[in-house]
């Protein structure tokens, strides 16, 4: 059984278990249920497909599942848009072939290159706006000077460690630097699943997932929770050893002409303690740059 089939069953079972049959108007409620959530028969009924066919989908044995059936299952399971996209991806036969054999040996090619114009943009924001370009699988491809100092020292890390997910789960300083580490870890893993759902070429994402599933028990815990969602904006808290707590708002922007690359900026309100901390850090970074 290939990687895609391995993911279909756990994902659908987790989504079934998350639903409350009583709130959906289904009979028998919880009193006569031996497990949480919906039974396969109930999902099949809600989706308008046979129990046998739904069972084959969940077991990864249904080939060329139509978009209409995927949409019906997504509605039955009350999937979010990100979860729906992920389900469509892992049930599509044309993508399954590329995700099967040797996936954990893939994704070792050269990293994408960041255009000089994008690096110029990063450098232009270097005063107090940390900015990073992420590639597939949360690879860190480029950054400006202050971004390389607000948490991990990117300039001191080997290229293999320049990856957001690897830093959170494998870097020994991560939990000290990130006071909301559990939330950051959960969001990172959920975003990796979302990326698998939206990207046709999954090899680099799958490589990162394979490495972390092998290296980190904590990553395996979050991965097995089957959460899926995109991260395009939010708040990040950091405890910087020199300037103290930083509470940053981040925004991620896809770079349309650079597939798989996203520009992420980190800002703080004017006059806030975080902005003052960024200015102090920018002065120190500038002073040591020459």
N, C-alpha and C positions, 0 to 999 in steps of 0.2 A: 504493500500500500504506500502511495506517495505522500509527499508533505501536504498537498492540498487536501487530500482525503482525510489525513490525520487531523486537520483543523476543522473540517465541516462538523463532525460529530460533537466534539467538545463545545464548539460555539453554539450550535443549535440546542444542545442539552442545557447549557448555561442560560440561554435566553428563555427556554421553556420553564426552567426552575424559577426564574425571576418573576413570572406572572402569577397573579392571584386569580384562580379559577372562579371564585365567587364573584369578584368584581366584574368579570366578563359575562356573568349570567349563565355559567355552565352548571349543570346539576352535580350533586353529591358533595360540593364544597370540600373542606379539608377533612371532615370527620372520617370519611372512608378512604382517604388517600394515604398511601404508604410512603410517598415521596412528595417533596414540594413541587408546586407549579403544575403545569399542564401535562397531560399524557400525550403520547404521540397521536392517539386516535382523535383527541380534541383539536390538536393543531391541524391535522388533516381535514377535519370537519370545517374548521374556521377558514382554511385555505381553499376548500372546495376540491381537494384531490383525494385519491384513495389512500387508505392507511398503508397499503403495501408500497405505493409510490413514495409517500412521504418517508417511510422507513428506509427505503433505498437511498433517498436523498441524504438523510441523516447519517447513514452508514457509508456515504461516499461511493455508492454503487450505481447511482443514476447518471447516465452520460447525456451530455448535451441538454441540460435542464433549460427550458425556455425562459426568456425574460418574464413572460406572463406568470409562470409558476413561481419564479423567484419573488416577483412582486407580491403574489398572493401569500406566500409564506411570510414575507416581511410584514405584510399587514396583519396577518394572524398573530405574529409574535410581537407586534407593536415596536418594530425596530426603528431606531433613529435613522436619519439619512446616512450617517457614517457607517452604521451597522449594516444597513441595506446595501450600500456600495461594497462593503467588505464581503457580504454573502454572495453578491453577484460575481465578484471576482473569483472566489474560491470554488464556485460551482461551474465556472465556465470551462468547458473542455479544452478550448484552444489555449487557455492560459495554464491549465493544469499540466500540460505536457512540459512546459518550460519550468514549472515549479517542482517537478518530481525528482528525477534521478540526479544525484550529485549536487543538490542545491547547496549543501553546506560546503562544497568545494568551489562554489561559484563566488562571484563578487570580489575577487582578489586583484582585479585589474587596476590600472592607474586611476587616481582620483580625477574628477572633472576639473578643468581649469576655470578659474574665475577671470572674466574679462578685465583688462587693465582699467577700463572705464568704471567698472564696479569697484575696484580697489581705490580708484581716485575718489569715488563717492564716499567710501568708508573713511578715507583719510580726511576728507573735508568735514566730516562730523566729529573729528577726534577731540574737540575741546571738552565737551561734557556729555556727548551722546554715544555711548557704547553701541557698536554695531557689528554684527557677525553674519557671514553667509554660510548657511547650512546646505549640505548636499544630501543625496539619498542616504537613508539609514541614519540620519542625524550626524553625518560626517561634518566636521568643522573645516571649511575650505579657506576662509579668509576672515580677517578681523582688523579693526583699527587698534591703536595702541592702548586706549583706555579699556576696550573690551577684553584685551588680553591681560588685564590686571584686576578686574572687578571680582573675579572668583578664582579660577585656576589660572596659573601662569602658562598661557598657551605657547609662548616663545620657548619655554624650557621643556616642553613635552615632545616626545618622539611622534612622528606622524601617525603611527598606529594607534596612539592614545587620543588623537584629536577627533573625538567622537562624543557627542553629548550623552548618549546612553551609556557608553563605556565609562565615562567620567563619573556619572551618578552611581553606577553599581560597582565599579572596580577601583575607583580612586579612594585611597584611605582617608583623604581629607574631606570627602563629599559631605558627610553628615555634620561635620563641624561648620562647614561653609554654608550649608543649606538648612536652616532651622525647620523648614517645612519639607524635610526630605521625603517623607512618606507620600505626600501629595505630589511632589515633583516626580517621584519614581512612578507612581500610578499614571500620571499624565503622560510621561515619556513612553511607557509601554503601550498605553492606549493609542498614542499617536503613531507608533510603529505599526500597529495593526491597521490603523486608518490609511497609512501610507501604502501598505500592501494592497489595500482595497482600491486605491486610486492610480497606482502605477502599473503600466504594462510590463516594464522591465523590473522585476522584483529582486534580481540576483543580489544586489548590494544590501538591500534591506534584510533579505533572508540570511545573508552571511552574518550580519550583525546579530540577528536573533539567535542563530545557531551558536555563535560564540558565547553569547551571554547566557543562554540556557545551559550550556556546559559549565560555565565559569562561576555563575552566581545563583545560589539557592533563592535569594530574595527576588531576583529577576524571574525565576521559574514560578514563584508564588504569584507574582503580579500577572505574568503571561497566562497562567492557567485560569485567571479570573475572567478572561475573554472580553475585557472592556475594549470598546472602540470609540474613539472620538478624535476630532481634529483639534490642534492647538494653533490658533491664529492670533490670539490676543489674551492678555491676562496680567497677573501680577506675580512678581518674583521677589522673594526676600532672600537676602544674603547677609552673612556676618563677616565683614571684611576685617582682617587682622590689624589694619592700620587706621581705617576711618570709621569702623563700627558698622552698625546696621544700615543696609541699603534696601529701600522698598521701591522697586522699579516696575514701571508699566512697560510691557513688551507688546510689540506689533510685528507680525510676520507677513511679508509680502512676497508672493511668487514672482520670479523674474521670467517674464513670458518668453524671452528669446534664449533662455538658458534652462532647458528642461531639468527638473529635479532640484533646482537651486532656489533658496528662499533667503531674502534679506530680513534680518530680525534686528529691530532697534529697541533700545532700553532708555526710557526717559523718566523724569521726575518733575513734579510741579515746581514752578519757580518759587524760590524762597524756602523750600522745604529742607528739612535736615538732610535728606538724601541728595538734593541738588548741591548743597554745600559740601557734602562728602565727596560727590563726584568732582567738584571743582578742586577740592584739596588733592584728590587723587590724580587729577589731570596735571596739576602743577608738579607733583612728585614724579609722574611718568615723564613729563616734558623735561624735567631737570636731569633725569637719568638717561635721556635718549641720545645724548651727545657725548 
